[in-house]
Every structure is written in structure tokens, then in C-alpha cells.
Amino acid sequence: MNCKIKKILDYLQSQKGFDFSGYRRSTLERRINKRMLATETGNINEYCKYLMNNQAEVDKLIDALTINVSQFFRNPLVFEYISEKLMPRMIFGKLKKKEKYLRIWSAGCAAGEEPYSLAIIFNEFLEKENLELNLRIFATDIDKQSLKSAKEGVYNFESIKEVKYGLLSKYFIQENSSFKIVSKIKNMVNFSFYDLLEKNSHAPPESIFGNFDLIFCRNVLIYFNLEYQDKIFKKLHYSLTPSGYLILGEAEMVSKRYKRYFSGLSEYLKIFQKL
């Protein structure tokens, strides 16, 4: 790794506690270059000096490195598969064992579109089947600004463009050009700060003990090198219940070290079950 980039990463870790050393070099270079252009620093040496003399730039660089782009029901086929295949299996399985709770973790939740989408489809199923189940969705990210937006639950049209009209009118309140998620869905999701590379826990502290029936970790692993991916997979595997489900992004796969611990359920989707 370029020694100047390493110096920048070491500085970020000392100032804010974030360890970005596992990020792919191309990702780091691209996002640091964007901040160099924004600050009009001519080269990496100048930017390094600028960063260390401007605390506000530390936060801006962290935001650039953790940038998340998402929308409701992103990759609709994934949500269709969950609704048609996984959800009945999970919910009826719980009720058969007389368990009244179901736990989900959205790891890398961005501004909340993903966990709210999950809350909507599970609520739809429970209402349709006239069932009662305590659904707990834990949503985490390292981007504090995104988490703040998620808790507010207000979105623009770009975020909700994949939402079907019936769901849009039922679960959102339009306020001028914005769409606010209804309280019932908002209350199903617990948002919190959590770093997937945090060494002292295997699950978000708010969840107490992990034990998730379903984990979404989409478009997060692509930013990490293989060593750090393995560390994250260890955490995800440990946090899942026996036979729990793991959903990855379209460009992601279970690492070689952990392949034997998961079974792929779809030829076209990155949906896996813990063995």
C-alpha cells in the first residue's frame, strides 16, 4: 500500500477509531482522489498535510470512504424470493416450535431502505396470514449521518421508485416531494452504530446475543480484502441461528474458507443457508 495512504489510514484510526486498512486499494485511491479534488490539494502529500490540519476534513473523508447508495426493494427479485420461499419457512417453522420471535440483522444498512423494506414484506405476510410474531430487525452501519437519516425515515422519490403503489400508499406518508415511513414500520427497526471489524463482539450490542434467523450483508464485503472478508464471515456465521439465512450482494460470494459452512439456495441469487 502507498505509504502516504497508509499514513492517512493510520491517522483516521487514531482520530476516529475506524480501521479502513482492509479496504481494496482501488477503492481507497478513488475516494481519496475525490477529496483531493474537492479540497484543491495538488497531490497526496499536500492532501495529507491538509487532512491533519483540518478536523472537518477527517469527517468528510470518513463519509467519502463509507458512502452508501441504496433504495427500497433494491434487487426486487431478492425480496420476491424471501417473500415466496424463505418467509413462510421461517415464520411457520417458528410457530411450529412455539417460538414467538424472529430476529433479522441488516449489516451495512445505509439510510434504512433495506431494513424498512424487510419490515414491510414481513408485516404484509403476517397480516395476510393473520399471524402474530415478534419481529426484531437490527440495522447497523458505521456512517453516523446515514443512521441519523434512517431514524428520521424520510426519503426522496429516487429511494422509493421500486416500491409498488399499493405498498407506497400503505406504508408511506407523502409530504410535498418527500415520503415518510409510517410509525408502525419504523418501530420494527432498531438502528445503531456498529463496525463489522469490531474485535470484541460477534454481533451488535443492541441485539444482546445475536442469534439471527436472517442476515442481510449486501454490497459491504466488496470493499474489503480477503483477509478482512474472512473476519466478517466468521462473525456472520457465528451470529446466525442453526439453518439461518445469509443474503449477499450480487457481486459477492462466500469466501473460500467459509464455503463449507453455507449452502447456496439459488442459482441466480446470492442467498445462502448455514449448515
Helices and strands as residue ranges (DSSP letters): H 3-16, H 25-39, H 44-52, H 55-65, H 76-81, I 82-86, H 87-96, E 101-107, H 113-129, E 134-141, H 144-152, E 154-155, H 157-160, H 165-171, E 172-175, E 178-181, H 183-186, E 189-193, G 205-207, E 212-217, G 221-223, H 226-239, E 240-248, G 256-261, E 262-264, E 271-274
